[in-house]
Amino acid sequence: MGAVYFYHLTRQPVDVTLATLIGKARGQGWRILVRGTATDRLEWLDQKLWLGGDESFLPHGVSGGPYDKDQPVLLTTSAENANEANCVMSIDGAELTAEEINAADRCCILFDGFDEGAVQHARVQWKTLTDAGCAAQYWSEESGNWQKKAEKAAS
């Protein structure tokens, strides 16, 4: 049974944090699905991940191509798990279900701490998913380092 980790972004932008989390997930041998809500935002993220940085290259693709199933990291707006990922990451308020969290090794919800709408949506997601019995952790980077601020066990 998986768990959902909420990441409250206040210091690093989503593309930097996402690249770090993808690298860690790949280090676990997991396949990753990154779910967003807008195609143009995923195209922007695709460019950011291709450009890389100080981190190692992150092989990935945007959904809709002939090789979606083969992608170790797939960026999508779809609810379908086309690459059979065992780690699902949500950005920009994309929804995750309790069923997919329980089926995955790990799920992550990244949200912008400076966007009050995103913070409120994350609170609703926390309540909905923990009420459905999902294990959850809330992580904040407000101090400069990631710290676990809350945890709820699966019920």
CORFENGI-V365830 format. One record per residue. N is the residue number from 0. RES is the residue in one small letter. PSI is psi in whole degrees, 0 to 359 (999 if undefined). OMEGA is omega in radians with two decimals (* if undefined). NEAR is the number of other C-alpha atoms within 12 Angstrom. Layout:
n: <N,N>
res: <RES,RES>
psi: <PSI,PSI>
omega: <OMEGA,OMEGA>
near: <NEAR,NEAR>
This chain:
n: <0,1,2,3,4,5,6,7,8,9,10,11,12,13,14,15,16,17,18,19,20,21,22,23,24,25,26,27,28,29,30,31,32,33,34,35,36,37,38,39,40,41,42,43,44,45,46,47,48,49,50,51,52,53,54,55,56,57,58,59,60,61,62,63,64,65,66,67,68,69,70,71,72,73,74,75,76,77,78,79,80,81,82,83,84,85,86,87,88,89,90,91,92,93,94,95,96,97,98,99,100,101,102,103,104,105,106,107,108,109,110,111,112,113,114,115,116,117,118,119,120,121,122,123,124,125,126,127,128,129,130,131,132,133,134,135,136,137,138,139,140,141,142,143,144,145,146,147,148,149,150,151,152,153,154>
res: <m,g,a,v,y,f,y,h,l,t,r,q,p,v,d,v,t,l,a,t,l,i,g,k,a,r,g,q,g,w,r,i,l,v,r,g,t,a,t,d,r,l,e,w,l,d,q,k,l,w,l,g,g,d,e,s,f,l,p,h,g,v,s,g,g,p,y,d,k,d,q,p,v,l,l,t,t,s,a,e,n,a,n,e,a,n,c,v,m,s,i,d,g,a,e,l,t,a,e,e,i,n,a,a,d,r,c,c,i,l,f,d,g,f,d,e,g,a,v,q,h,a,r,v,q,w,k,t,l,t,d,a,g,c,a,a,q,y,w,s,e,e,s,g,n,w,q,k,k,a,e,k,a,a,s>
psi: <133,187,158,130,124,128,111,103,120,349,316,145,164,321,324,312,317,316,319,313,321,316,318,318,319,325,336,355,13,152,144,138,124,115,126,187,349,131,318,326,321,325,320,314,321,314,318,317,327,323,330,206,224,341,166,161,138,101,133,172,164,137,156,357,175,349,27,316,333,351,129,333,122,127,128,161,358,152,348,141,74,335,14,46,145,5,121,130,130,134,159,31,11,140,146,145,157,323,316,329,315,335,340,163,324,145,149,139,116,131,147,116,348,359,104,325,320,321,314,319,319,322,318,317,315,308,314,314,320,325,332,0,5,141,141,149,144,124,138,145,17,331,353,339,151,129,137,123,337,153,140,127,157,146,999>
omega: <-3.08,3.11,3.09,3.13,3.11,3.14,-3.13,-3.04,3.09,-3.10,-3.12,3.08,-3.06,-3.10,3.14,3.13,-3.14,3.11,3.11,-3.12,3.10,3.11,3.12,3.13,3.10,3.09,3.08,-3.11,-3.10,2.94,-3.01,2.99,3.07,-3.10,3.06,-3.10,-3.07,-3.12,-3.12,3.10,3.09,3.07,3.06,3.13,3.09,3.12,3.12,-3.13,3.10,-3.12,3.10,-3.11,3.11,-3.13,3.11,-3.13,3.11,3.13,-3.09,3.06,3.07,-3.07,3.13,3.13,-3.11,-3.05,-3.13,-3.08,-3.08,-3.04,3.06,3.06,-3.11,3.09,-3.05,2.96,-3.07,3.04,-3.14,3.09,-2.99,-3.14,3.11,-3.11,3.01,3.03,-3.13,3.13,-3.11,3.03,3.03,3.07,3.11,-3.05,2.97,3.11,3.08,-3.13,-3.13,3.07,-3.14,3.13,-3.06,2.98,-3.12,2.97,-3.12,3.03,3.12,3.14,-3.07,-3.12,3.13,3.12,-3.07,3.09,3.12,3.11,3.13,3.12,3.11,3.09,3.10,3.11,3.12,-3.09,-3.12,-3.06,3.11,3.05,3.10,3.06,-3.13,2.96,-3.09,3.01,3.09,-3.11,3.13,3.10,-3.05,-3.12,-3.08,3.05,3.10,3.09,3.06,-3.08,-3.13,3.12,3.07,3.13,3.07,3.11,*>
near: <22,27,38,46,40,45,42,41,34,24,21,25,23,33,31,23,32,39,35,23,34,40,28,20,28,27,16,15,16,27,36,45,48,54,38,35,22,20,20,15,23,31,23,18,33,28,21,22,33,20,19,21,15,12,18,17,18,32,24,36,30,37,31,18,16,12,16,26,24,22,29,33,41,43,47,38,31,26,25,23,32,31,32,25,36,33,42,51,49,44,38,36,31,31,34,44,30,30,22,31,34,27,22,29,27,37,44,45,46,47,42,31,27,17,17,14,15,25,24,18,25,36,24,18,31,36,22,20,34,30,18,24,23,33,32,38,31,31,27,27,24,19,15,13,17,22,19,19,19,18,19,23,20,20,15>
